[in-house]
Amino acid sequence: MGVHVLLASTALKTISVTGLWLIPLLLGALTYHNYNSYDPEAKVLDKEPKREYDFIVVGGGSAGAVVANRLTEVMNWNVLLLESGPDENEITDVPSLAGYLQLTKLDWQYKTEPTSYACLGFKKRRCSWPRGKVLGGSSVLNYMIYVRGNKYDFDQWESFGNPGWSYRDVLKYFIKSEDNRNPYLAKSKYHGRGGYLTVQEAPWRTPLVAAFVEAGVEIGYENRDINGAVQTGFMIAQGTIRRGSRCSTAKAFLRPIRTRRNLDVSLNTQVTRILINPVTMKAYGVEYIKRGMKRVVYAKKEVILSAGAINSPQLLMLSGIGPKDHLRNVGIRVLKDLPVGENLQDHVGVGGLTFLVDKPVAIVQNRFQAFPVTMNYVINERGPMTVLGGLEGVAFVNTKYANSTGLWPDVQFHMAPASFSSDNGQIVRKILGLTDEVYDTVYKPIANKDAWTIMPLLLRPNTRGYVRLKSSNPFHYPIMNPRYHENALDVARLVEGIKIALKVANASPFKQFGSRLYMKPLPNCKQFKFMSDEYIECQVRTISMTIYHQCGTAKMGPEWDKEAVVDPRLRVYGVEGLRVIDASIMPTIVSGNTNAAVIMIGEKGADLIKEDWLNNICNIYNPSHVMAQRGSIFEAVSGFIRDSQRVLNGELPDSEEILPDYDFIIIGAGTAGCVLANRLTEVEDFKVLLIEAGGSEQMFMDIPVLTTMLQFTDANWNYRTEPQESGCIGMRAGRCAWPRGRVVGGSSVLHSMMHTRGNWRDYDRWAGNGNPGWDYKSVLRYFKKSENMQIPKLAKNKKFHSTSGEMTLQYPSWRTPLSKAFLQAGIETGGKVIDYNAENQIGYSIIQFTMNNGTRMSANRAFLYPIRDRKNLHIAKNALVTRILIDPWTKRAYGVKFNKDGKKYVISARREVILSAGAINSPQILMISGIGPKEHLTENNITTIVDLPVGYNLQDHWALGGLTFTINSTDSIRSERVATLENIIEYFSYHTGPLSAPSGTEAIAFFDTKNPHSDDGYPDLELLFVAGSLVSQPTYKEAFSIDNNVYEKVYGPIKNKDTWMVFPMLLLPESKGRIKLKNKNPHHKPLIYANYFSDEGHDQKVILKGIRKAIELSKTKAFQKYNSKLHDIPLPNCARHGFNSDKYWYCAMKTITNTIYHHCCTNKMGPNKDPEAVVDPRLRVYGIQGLRVVDASIMPHVPAAHTNAPTMMISEKAADMIKEDWGIPIY
């Protein structure tokens, strides 16, 4: 794409006169700045091929990388991926250097055959055709533009006799791959989130591109998503980039799966022939050259050719599949006569259409200074080096020859803020191969001047070219003749395209820059009047720019299509066990940059293979309706396998060897421990051991609807409170259930995924209690540091949100209409819909969940998965810490004791022991280790090392449970409607549907009962809305431990009804409890005294207000639409008070006392003068060196929040404090 190489020097030549010295600067800076920390996936391993595989994929480019990924989702399939080139390097990741990669060893460096119709301004009348010879293929060399094509392209494919290739059929495959990080697009039904391929805008751009889009609007087009419902229009370019770096298919699809045991990748391996049995006509392997040695590898199932539109036909022909006359001419035995190499198509355009400007707004070599530009890119992932090969704008326009609907444009514009000579002639002219005469005459005079360019591109050429063999030698480049401009209509369309480009350039948005057409004629066109039709046609034929979108050379078509090479399932006609999956199968070229379409072909091709080889699985259910729009059995099986593989590949393995000592030992791999382990191991010199009492997070734990079910697994500590008179009366044995996560990820694996930070006053109150640095202004950045907000509307608020953290926040893709009714009811009663994690917390909202693409995003997935290969992190799972080792004389913690697999371990900590075991286990471990209330320790025969109020100050959020409303519709969540085959298929196919709903919790509201009319109040009450109730799912009764008799009498009569429920939850309790030891045995659970409602009446009065508010909401029009009624069967022990009286509700809340499991505050942070404090404001345990507590137990008081988010914040801040204390600078 020649002209768009403008930034081939923005790190190499455009920003430095001498230029080349910047290469080691860039490499050194990237290395010094720990480049891989920005990309958690390390590069793939180059392996020697074994003798035999199930599948052999030839070519690791845009299609091959996808195919290799998807086939290895089937764990018993062994796959070999063969790539002719090496792996990517640091330079390939820099977007602005896209053009610089051409003419290197990563480029096949092809050239077209000379022609008298086009490419006249290039040396020897040959156009350059760069093709990627590297893992990732041309997705490593391309300009990263993400354009899918037009819906009519794919509908046309199907109309040619290719069922299953219509736009409706292929859209899901585009969405499947995509992880669109543009907030204003991600919510669109045309885009995907959570796929492997990151798509977003470049983070830096010139003002010229805004003028380009505005100009398009002025001349009658719309600024629109060109990958959405309609393609015609203008847009700032979308690109396959991630955090300012190229996102090739190697990075997107291969690096995350590099540890799959059923995938081998062999680099620098050139396939020379496909092995085909001439008798059976079955492909059974390939012949290849690696390190100069010829070898053979065999395929048990299939050989898949994904070598691209030039190399795939070349290999087919070298293997005896192709036009028989041509094969005989080059001395190759014909096995199958097929039109291989015919139907060659490409996008050809016209370059050099240049506009000068008077203001310094373009990208010019001598304006940028190498060091600041480079370091801004390395450190901040910002600046000119993030531009997509120098291209900024994309447009699709209709010439007078276009389809009359206006919906199938025939010309595409690429806009770049530079010219051919913006780099002073150092790179662009060489890559394009411009003749000296053309460059020196026309472009040299404007070297280093501010300019911008539009390149019109012909979308659907009428001409068809061909690829032929030069000889039977596989190392001889093939003959490539695109036959550009041999059709007069192709030229006429581009002439009209230039006229539209001139209208764009003459529009008013460009006038502010003094923009004007550069009017130096081409030397071979000067006989024509400048910009006459004849002159433009001459320019079209002289500067014939290609964007390297070659395709069509192994055409897909039905059996009766004489031009077809493969059938609609991409199987080569007449050859068993051989498919082609790449751009060469396109019947006609798509209307746009081809990379996205090729990835789609890879996705669909992989599914076709799975269907053909896994058809027995598909036939288990057989009914045709199963293959409906909501997914298929096959897609569900594939999704299940994919999800399982994600967990297997992401989960940090239990360390085989535990070292005798580490710098830091973290006890507990819950929310806090996962964050700490990630942040501390950012320092390579820190060796960290993470100890977790539970096992690995399992795939089923990430299914949101199963949240409640997880309480019945080994991942739950399964705690119970001690009986009390003022709470939990209606629970079994008078004890409330307190589930806590005993699994890697801790309670972030068990909780309902709700992400609420709390109120700014919570943290100002912490600071006001003598904890400097814990005020809201100080901690806000730590909330944002972890956050990856993927709710587009909220993500725009940069003051309060971030999109660059590890923890993904989303709204669930599926909700009941009752959630909308809850918000509408709030508005009817005077409330507002708000972002409760922003400036004000009072109001109503759909819940922000820690989810990613319909799955739970635990702290394990967010913080440990990406660092599983860090060598300075070890983890010991199923390891119970029995004691912290403390020297009684020096009062220094020096290690831990733990039991694992029947063995006892004693491990030393060189720097610190960090306790992150949570608000129950952390105080238990401290007390067992001799740190706690002296009197209590003495009672349990434990020697007191430091007398501290450990276990006191226990706080929680609790509510009245079972506040239920019946409705007359089937809009609620009920288990029998959720657990259907249809819903299960939909979930595992797309991660959508009812199974993606987090256990029915859908919406939330916050109130300040003391100041009910204040928008900026301090909420003391939360209403948690559930689109179901205790009768909706049988497990609720068990999970909450409700007494059977109570449940049957009150809820039995409505067990088959549709319902909704609200938890009126107390946020700022005055009641406090305590954790005590049962004895000194670490295997015995501690005693939990919740002490609910032990205050002077404040707590129950707040909950009562919540009950009254919920009843008020139920009477609104929004809920009366469902004939909503309060369930009025009274609790037996409360009936004497009269249902719905204040006294009745006081009794009810002490009977069905539900906790939302926000236990905290049992190792209170406070200043030295605070008699209740256990840790200081830097979280160091008072009186003990080398010991900190970092988890929810340090909170001075429970915030008005679900505690997972504040716990992450605490850990982020603590990690920085630990680094500071050990001399590591914090940026």
Protein Blocks (a to p, Z undefined) as FASTA:
>chain_A
ZZmmmmmmnommmmofklmmmmmmmmmmmmmnommlmmmbacdddddddfbdfbdcehja
fklmmmmmmmmmpmkbccddddfbdcddfklmpmklmmmmgoiakbgoiacdddfkbokl
pghhiacddddddehijmlmmnoiacebjfklmmmmmmnopghiafklmmmmmmmmpccf
bfklmmpmkbcehiabdcdddfbdcfklmmmmmmmmmnopacddfklmblgdcddddddd
eehiacdfklmmmmmmmmpmkbccdehiacfbdcddfklopafbdcddeehiacddddfk
bccdfebjklmmmmmmmnopacfklmmmnopacfbdcfehiaiacddddehiacddfbdf
bccfklpcfklmmmmmmmnopajklpghhiabdcddddfkbcfklpacfbdcdddfbdfk
lnnommmmmmnopafklmmmmmmmmgoiacdddddddfbdfbdcddddfblcfkbccddd
ehgokafklmmmmmmmmmmmmmmmmpmklmmnopacdfbdcfklmmpcehiaklmmmmmm
mmcccehiaghjlccddfklmkbfbdfkopaehiahiacddfklpmbaceddfklmmmmm
mmmmmmmmmmmmmmmmmmmnopaklmmmnopfklmmmmmmmmmmmmmmmpccddfbdcfb
dfbdcehjafklmmmmmmmmmpmklccddddfbdcddfklmpmklmmmmmmcckbgoiac
dddfkgoklpghhiacddddddehijmlmmgoiacebjfklmmmmmmnopghiafklmmm
mmmmmpccfbfklmmmmmlgcckbmbdcdddfbdcfklmmmmmmmmmnopacddfklmbl
gdcdddddddeehiacdfklmmmmmmmmpmkbccdehiacfbdcddfklopafbdcddee
hiacddddfkbccdfebjklmmmmmmmnopacfklmmmnopacfbdcfehiaiacdddde
hiacddfbfkbccfklmmpfklmmmmmmnopajklpgghiabdcdddfklmmbfkbccfb
dcdddfbdfklpmklmmmnopafklmmmmmmmmmmbccdddddddfbdcbdcddddfblc
fkbccdddfkgokanolmmmmmmmmmmmmmmmmmmmklmmnopacdfbdcfklmmnoghi
aklmmmmmmmmccdehiaghklccddfklmkbfbdfkopaehiahiacddfklpmbacdb
dfklmmmmmmmmmmmmmmmmnopacZZ
